[in-house]
């Protein structure tokens, strides 16, 4: 199957390509070398993690070396704990000790944690160096590698320190997905489901009709789902690249409760996608109560998530604890919690929900777990 190329055009930014296909990791170096920002670059730093390095570091490194780059590598422990200021500081120090200059290229090889961390490094080292994203998980291919958000976590919450840094090139090698376990596969499927419901009837009903094939990892369906998700996100980011116009906030559907679950359950207890899927189930029911979202859409989303391997979580917590965690989220404005709520497929509204109403619905959600 030939590779697919999607061009991301952003106002005031140089456009960049997202290349999706199998066998494209081996040609990473030659595509990076063709980039105008990298034409004269001599150094490339690959940032990866302990899960990905044994699988894909050597082919990526060999490809960059063949293209004339002096390559360096840093491998961080896999998991959310590496998305920290402490780890970022260690990487900055290592880059300086290797005399990496302003014309170096940072290559993020891995999933969302690596992409966020490496993007944050690239945006801050010497006030900004070139970034290339090589996502190796389904989640990172359809979400974090495109759009330019970078971040590290604080103990108080996820992604509280970060920047906007667009990549210069995104290489999404679909054959890397073969090594994902069921948890990580379903994690990526949650973000695809989120995009489909927010995007359009066409995307949502296509995914609903293809959900079994997606869960079974049929190559043509996977390639289509990734491409549709990237096109959707690129379009949203083009309208609101720094989340200042309200358009990009639609990408937070399911994340308000999802982030609270991740914090209270402990990072890594549930995958990001599993937490977001639970957040989607809660948000669409909140939409049914506040916006009269059709109940058949609630059912259709439930069925889609179930088929994609994202059942309702058994976990619950005290409603007040969840509310407190939500109030530490970066999306809160003036102490008020805001939810992205669907009205119909492809139609959504950003709604401020008062504490009393939210506690009532969180209590009902907790009671449903009994």
matplotlib code that plots the C-alpha trace (Angstrom):
import matplotlib.pyplot as plt

x = [0.0, 1.6, 2.2, -0.3, 0.9, -1.2, -0.1, -0.7, -1.1, -1.1, -1.5, 1.9, 3.7, 5.7, 3.5, 4.6, 4.0, 2.5, 3.5, 1.5, 2.5, 4.4, 8.2, 8.7, 11.0, 13.8, 13.5, 13.3, 16.7, 16.3, 13.0, 14.4, 17.4, 15.1, 13.5, 14.7, 15.1, 17.4, 19.3, 22.6, 22.0, 24.8, 23.5, 20.3, 19.3, 16.8, 14.8, 13.0, 12.0, 12.9, 10.1, 10.6, 14.5, 15.0, 12.5, 13.0, 16.0, 18.6, 16.7, 15.9, 19.5, 20.9, 18.6, 19.6, 23.3, 23.0, 21.6, 24.7, 23.6, 25.9, 23.4, 23.0, 20.4, 18.7, 16.5, 14.2, 12.2, 8.8, 5.8, 4.3, 7.0, 9.4, 7.2, 8.8, 10.9, 13.6, 13.9, 13.8, 16.6, 18.8, 18.2, 19.1, 22.3, 23.1, 22.5, 24.8, 27.5, 27.4, 27.7, 24.5, 23.9, 20.9, 20.9, 20.4, 17.3, 15.4, 13.7, 10.9, 10.7, 7.9, 4.4, 2.7, 5.0, 8.1, 6.4, 5.3, 8.7, 10.9, 8.6, 9.1, 12.9, 13.0, 10.9, 13.1, 16.7, 18.6, 15.1, 14.0, 15.5, 13.9, 11.5, 10.6, 7.9, 8.1, 5.0, 5.1, 1.7, -1.8, -2.5, 0.5, -0.1, -3.7, -3.2, -0.1, 2.3, 0.2, -0.8, 2.2, 1.2, 4.1, 4.1, 5.5, 3.4, 3.5, 2.4, -0.7, -1.8, -1.1, 0.5, 0.6, 3.9, 4.3, 4.6, 3.4, 6.0, 5.0, 7.0, 8.8, 7.9, 5.8, 6.6, 3.9, 5.2, 2.1, 4.2, 5.3, 1.8, 2.2, 4.1, 1.3, -0.6, -4.4, -4.3, -2.3, -4.3, -7.6, -6.0, -5.5, -8.9, -10.4, -8.9, -10.1, -13.6, -13.4, -12.3, -15.0, -17.9, -16.7, -15.8, -18.8, -21.5, -19.3, -16.4, -18.5, -20.7, -17.8, -15.9, -19.1, -19.5, -15.8, -15.3, -14.9, -12.2, -10.5, -10.4, -9.0, -6.3, -7.1, -4.5, -6.6, -9.1, -6.3, -4.6, -8.0, -8.7, -5.3, -5.6, -9.1, -8.0, -4.9, -7.0, -9.6, -7.0, -5.0, -8.2, -9.0, -5.4, -5.4, -8.4, -7.0, -3.3, -2.8, -6.2, -7.1, -10.2, -12.2, -12.2, -9.4, -11.1, -13.3, -10.2, -10.7, -13.9, -13.8, -10.6, -12.1, -13.2, -10.5, -7.6, -9.2, -9.3, -5.7, -4.7, -6.8, -6.3, -2.5, -0.8, -0.6, -3.4, -5.5, -4.4, -5.0, -7.5, -9.4, -9.8, -10.8, -13.4, -14.9, -14.9, -16.7, -19.4, -19.9, -19.8, -22.4, -24.8, -24.2, -25.0, -28.3, -29.2, -28.1, -28.3, -30.9, -28.3, -30.3, -30.3, -29.8, -26.4, -25.5, -26.2, -24.3, -21.2, -21.5, -21.7, -18.7, -16.5, -17.5, -16.6, -13.3, -12.3, -13.1, -15.7, -16.9, -14.3, -15.1, -13.2, -14.9, -14.1, -15.8, -17.5, -15.9, -12.4, -13.1, -14.4, -11.3, -9.1, -11.0, -10.5, -6.7, -7.0, -5.5, -8.8, -10.5, -11.3, -12.0, -12.5, -15.3, -15.2, -16.0, -17.0, -17.1, -20.5, -21.9, -25.3, -25.2, -22.5, -20.2, -21.9, -20.6, -20.8, -18.3, -20.4, -19.6, -21.0, -21.6, -20.3, -23.7, -24.8, -21.5, -21.6, -25.1, -24.0, -20.8, -22.8, -25.1, -22.1, -20.6, -23.9, -24.0, -20.8, -22.5]
y = [0.0, 3.3, 6.0, 8.8, 12.4, 15.0, 18.7, 20.7, 24.4, 26.8, 30.6, 32.3, 28.9, 26.9, 24.0, 20.5, 17.0, 14.1, 10.9, 7.8, 4.3, 1.1, 0.8, 4.6, 4.6, 3.3, 6.5, 8.9, 10.4, 11.2, 12.9, 14.9, 15.9, 17.3, 19.7, 23.3, 23.7, 20.6, 21.0, 22.1, 20.5, 18.2, 16.9, 15.0, 14.0, 11.1, 11.1, 7.8, 5.6, 2.2, 0.4, 1.8, 1.9, -1.9, -2.0, 1.1, 3.1, 1.4, 1.7, 5.3, 6.1, 4.2, 6.2, 9.5, 8.5, 7.5, 11.0, 12.6, 13.4, 12.9, 11.2, 11.2, 9.4, 9.7, 7.0, 7.9, 5.4, 4.5, 6.1, 9.4, 9.9, 10.9, 13.9, 16.0, 19.1, 17.0, 14.8, 17.8, 19.4, 16.3, 16.3, 20.0, 19.4, 16.4, 18.4, 21.2, 18.7, 17.2, 20.7, 20.5, 23.7, 25.8, 24.0, 20.5, 18.4, 16.8, 13.6, 12.3, 8.6, 7.1, 7.6, 10.6, 10.9, 11.0, 13.4, 15.8, 15.7, 16.0, 18.8, 20.7, 20.2, 21.3, 24.4, 25.5, 24.4, 27.5, 29.1, 26.6, 24.0, 21.9, 19.2, 16.0, 13.7, 9.9, 8.6, 4.8, 4.4, 4.7, 7.5, 9.6, 9.2, 10.5, 13.0, 14.4, 14.3, 16.8, 20.3, 21.5, 21.1, 20.2, 19.7, 18.2, 17.3, 18.6, 16.7, 18.9, 17.9, 16.9, 19.1, 22.2, 23.4, 23.5, 25.4, 25.4, 24.0, 22.8, 19.9, 20.3, 16.8, 13.9, 10.3, 7.9, 4.3, 2.1, -1.1, 0.0, -0.5, -4.3, -4.3, -2.5, -4.5, -4.4, -1.7, 0.7, -0.2, 0.6, 3.8, 5.1, 4.0, 6.3, 9.4, 8.3, 7.9, 11.3, 12.9, 11.1, 12.2, 15.8, 15.9, 14.8, 12.3, 10.9, 10.1, 8.9, 6.6, 5.3, 4.4, 2.9, 0.6, -0.2, -0.6, -4.4, -4.2, -1.4, -3.5, -6.3, -4.0, -4.5, -2.5, -0.6, 0.5, 1.5, 3.6, 5.3, 6.0, 7.5, 9.7, 10.9, 11.8, 13.7, 15.6, 16.5, 17.7, 19.6, 21.5, 22.3, 23.5, 25.6, 27.5, 27.9, 26.9, 28.3, 27.4, 31.1, 31.3, 28.5, 26.2, 23.9, 23.3, 20.7, 18.4, 18.3, 16.2, 13.6, 15.0, 16.9, 13.8, 11.8, 13.8, 13.7, 9.9, 9.7, 12.0, 10.3, 6.7, 7.4, 7.9, 4.6, 2.8, 3.4, 4.3, 7.9, 6.6, 4.5, 7.5, 9.7, 7.1, 7.2, 11.0, 10.8, 8.6, 11.1, 14.1, 12.9, 12.1, 15.5, 16.8, 14.8, 16.6, 20.1, 20.3, 17.6, 15.5, 12.6, 9.5, 7.4, 9.2, 8.3, 4.7, 4.8, 6.2, 3.6, 0.8, 2.3, 2.4, -1.1, -2.5, -0.7, -2.4, 0.5, -0.7, 1.4, 1.6, 0.0, 2.8, 5.5, 8.2, 10.7, 13.4, 16.2, 14.7, 14.5, 18.1, 19.3, 17.5, 19.0, 22.5, 22.0, 21.4, 24.0, 24.4, 25.9, 29.6, 31.8, 28.7, 27.5, 24.0, 23.9, 20.8, 20.1, 18.6, 17.2, 18.3, 16.1, 14.4, 17.2, 19.8, 20.7, 23.4, 24.6, 24.7, 26.1, 23.8, 25.1, 23.0, 22.0, 20.6, 18.9, 17.2, 16.0, 14.3, 13.0, 11.4, 9.8, 8.5, 7.1, 5.4, 3.7, 1.9, 0.1]
z = [0.0, -1.1, 1.6, 2.0, 2.3, 4.1, 4.1, 7.2, 6.4, 9.3, 9.1, 9.7, 9.7, 7.2, 6.0, 6.8, 5.5, 7.5, 5.7, 6.6, 5.4, 6.0, 5.4, 5.6, 8.8, 6.6, 4.4, 7.3, 6.8, 3.1, 3.7, 6.6, 4.5, 1.8, 4.3, 3.8, 7.5, 7.6, 4.3, 6.0, 9.4, 10.6, 13.9, 14.8, 18.3, 18.6, 21.8, 22.5, 25.4, 26.8, 25.1, 21.6, 21.5, 21.2, 18.3, 16.2, 17.3, 15.1, 11.8, 12.5, 13.5, 10.4, 8.1, 9.5, 9.4, 5.8, 5.0, 6.5, 10.0, 13.0, 15.3, 19.0, 21.1, 24.5, 25.9, 28.7, 30.9, 29.3, 30.9, 32.1, 34.8, 32.0, 31.1, 33.8, 34.2, 35.9, 32.8, 30.5, 32.5, 32.1, 28.3, 28.0, 29.9, 27.7, 24.6, 25.7, 26.7, 23.2, 21.7, 19.8, 18.0, 17.0, 13.6, 15.1, 14.5, 17.4, 16.3, 18.6, 18.1, 20.2, 21.5, 23.1, 26.1, 23.9, 21.4, 24.1, 25.9, 22.7, 21.4, 24.6, 24.4, 20.8, 21.5, 24.4, 23.7, 22.3, 22.1, 19.5, 17.1, 14.3, 15.4, 13.5, 14.9, 14.3, 16.2, 16.8, 18.5, 17.2, 19.7, 18.8, 15.1, 15.3, 18.1, 19.7, 16.7, 14.7, 15.9, 17.8, 21.5, 23.7, 27.5, 30.7, 33.8, 37.3, 40.4, 40.4, 36.9, 33.3, 30.7, 32.9, 31.5, 27.8, 24.5, 21.0, 18.6, 15.2, 13.7, 10.4, 9.3, 10.6, 9.7, 10.7, 10.0, 10.2, 10.5, 13.9, 15.1, 14.9, 18.2, 20.2, 22.8, 23.1, 25.8, 23.6, 20.5, 22.2, 23.6, 20.1, 19.0, 21.7, 20.1, 16.7, 18.1, 19.7, 16.4, 14.4, 16.6, 16.7, 13.0, 10.9, 10.1, 7.3, 9.6, 12.6, 10.6, 8.5, 11.8, 13.3, 10.3, 10.3, 14.0, 14.0, 11.2, 13.2, 16.3, 14.2, 12.9, 9.2, 7.4, 4.9, 7.6, 10.0, 7.3, 6.5, 10.1, 10.7, 7.6, 8.4, 12.0, 10.8, 8.2, 10.9, 13.4, 10.8, 9.8, 13.4, 14.2, 11.0, 12.4, 15.9, 16.2, 19.7, 21.2, 21.4, 19.3, 21.0, 17.9, 19.0, 22.3, 20.6, 20.7, 24.5, 24.2, 26.9, 28.4, 31.3, 33.3, 31.5, 33.0, 36.4, 36.2, 35.3, 38.2, 40.9, 39.7, 39.3, 36.0, 34.2, 36.0, 33.0, 29.5, 28.4, 25.8, 28.3, 30.6, 27.6, 26.5, 30.0, 29.8, 26.5, 28.0, 30.8, 28.6, 26.1, 29.0, 30.4, 26.9, 26.9, 30.2, 29.3, 25.5, 24.7, 22.9, 21.2, 23.3, 20.2, 19.7, 23.3, 22.5, 19.2, 20.9, 23.6, 21.0, 19.1, 22.2, 23.2, 19.8, 19.8, 23.1, 25.4, 27.9, 30.8, 33.6, 36.9, 38.7, 40.6, 43.2, 45.5, 43.3, 45.3, 44.7, 41.0, 41.0, 42.8, 40.3, 37.4, 38.8, 38.6, 34.8, 32.5, 30.6, 33.7, 33.4, 36.4, 38.5, 36.2, 34.7, 31.0, 29.0, 25.3, 24.9, 21.6, 20.3, 17.3, 15.3, 14.1, 16.3, 19.7, 22.3, 25.0, 28.2, 31.6, 34.2, 37.7, 40.7, 42.0, 38.6, 38.0, 41.5, 40.8, 37.6, 39.0, 41.9, 39.3, 37.4, 40.6, 41.5, 38.0, 39.0, 41.9]

ax = plt.figure().add_subplot(projection="3d")
ax.plot(x, y, z, "-o")
ax.set_aspect("equal")
plt.show()
